[in-house]
């Protein structure tokens, strides 16, 4: 009867254990799905649990993930048709399946698979900067801590433990969610400077350093540029501009690229344009080929190989005449080429044509006025594609803040009549070059920017600067006059360099060739570099500005007004992977990782000592003479407080005090007693634990 009662008690105890494990599993899964819903903006609510279909819900979730990854980090993931209006049924089904899986892992005391489920959430938050809600984090953290208690700390889960863990996680995550704390961590100037400084250090260590600092305008001294930047190998050496960093948005003290969300919003348009054959990166070279080559002729392709030596490897250095894509890279809206996430562009190659920069005025004039172009069909297709790409350019590369517009107006006067489009190219280029040359002094050392001043304001007031300041001023001036413009940093392969190069032989391009310049978008042919820094005048070949490029020579109708001053279209993004990272979270993660490593080292040492002791003990039990072995086994049983039968005690005392030798059978018998004693102790501990929890 007593045995039957004990069996019933054990069944009740097992039901309690199952309930605890199921509850903990459910908390983990709910926290996980809440985090997924927050991260990918699924707009999932409990009342929608049975809405939609499983297949349609899966497509809905997939497309939501694709949109968030694209807009946040310009990761292009294909989307599919057939999405349901709600992902309710899919999420509910997923919750059931995951709960069963987590329960199985807990029952088998497997902790790592459960943590593996949470790793993607941590990765997206830390590396890609996707934000999680406070409540979601609290629920997931609560579940994971309870899992540790269930698996690692002798199943010590009760309502008191659950309440304590929930309280701690809610308080800690709520503190981080307080607006003032969030402002300190995310929006304060000091924390922003800390994040930027930390990101820059990581960037320079991992990717290498850009001598001109990738658009940063606050340095009072142009950095020294000693050493070799690139090794370049050309099949037919010629001078060229190698674009590296491209700045789209002027922020007052730096240039940054457009946000990933902006690039992603135009991804379909740019893809459609490039499918027609228009290569946004090498548009100038492509347009030149259209007007120079006959319908059936083809210019021999030249080949160029780049090896980064002491250069920034987060982006590729490409000429205006590039003709193909670069492997293991990402093209951002036709602006510039960056490496894939945390990849380095150390060595790459591409095909290119002749330098089109020195004849871009002729290309523009012929393209818009010559009816005898041989490739009429291809040219017509190109012009249609360019007209669509042109809208993207005008909507994103003419923006000037109201403060900068007022500043420029105070110094140069009225922006002129732009009711039918921008001012004349030829006249505007000449006027900006003349204005900068006559009113500003080129110097490698400038005054430190005063508190409250922007880099542009400091340049206009002081009248001094180097190439990054001249290029910045030129870009803003071109935009002021309605011409789309961008800021560029890269390297010059000068005519002098080209004369010293040999075909298919690596040439060391020095870091002193690093340079910043402005580029403007010329309708029909693409972006072209405009040299405005007096020190660099006549170093590179320039186009003949006497050839017709006035507005009158262009057939584009500018009557349609395009809004370009929309702040939402000009939100900037971090310059690179390290600016995307949640730096503060990473620092705390590193600290936690160090503590975990120290804990792991202690555990490994304990395990190693335990293994060594086990090997020594087993050798004593199995290899020593029977009398010594029996005595050692008996001593070990006493040390571990194992329950012993009278027979095992008698055998142990015989080994300890008898003067007679013992047989091999005595050793085997004592080992059997040891095995049974271990089992008995475990059974007793299990019974005691059950009685203790019941009371």
Buried (B, 14 or more C-beta within 10 A) or exposed (E): EEEEEEEEBEEEBEEEBEEBBBBBBBBBBBBBBBBBBBBBEBEBEEEBBEBBBBEBBBBBBBBBBBBBBBBBBBBEEEBEEEBBEBBBBBBBBBBEEBBEBBBEBBBEEBBEEBBEBBEEBBEBBBBBBBEBBBBBBBBBBBBBBBBBBBBEEEBEBEEEBBEEBBEBBBEBBEEEBEEEEEEEBEEEEEBEEBBBEBBBEBBBEBBBBBBBBBBBBEBEEBBEBEEBBBBBBBBBBBBBBBBBBBBBBBBBBBBBBBBBBBBBBBBEBBEEBBEBEBBBBBBBBBBBBBBBBEEEEEBEEBEBBBBBBBBBBBBBBBBBBBBEBBEEBBBBBBBBBBBEEEBBBBEBBBBBBBBBBBBBBBBBBBBBEEEEBBBEEBBEBBBEBBBBBBEBBBBBBBBBBEEBBEBBEEBBEEBBEBEEBBBBBBBBBEBBBEBBBEEBEBBEEBEEBEEEBBBBBBBBEBEBBBBBBBBBBBBBBBBBBBBBBBBBBBBBBBBEBBEEBEEEEBBEBBBBBBBBBBBBBBBBBBBBBBBBBBEBEEBBBBBEEEBBBEBEBBEBEBEEEBEBBEEEBBBBBBBBBBBBBBBBBBEEBEEEEEEEEEEEEEEEEEEEEEEEEEEEEEEBBEEBEBBBBBBBBBBBBEEEEBBBEEEBBEBBEBBEEEEEEBEEEBBEBBBEBBEBBBEBBEEEEEEEBBEEEEE
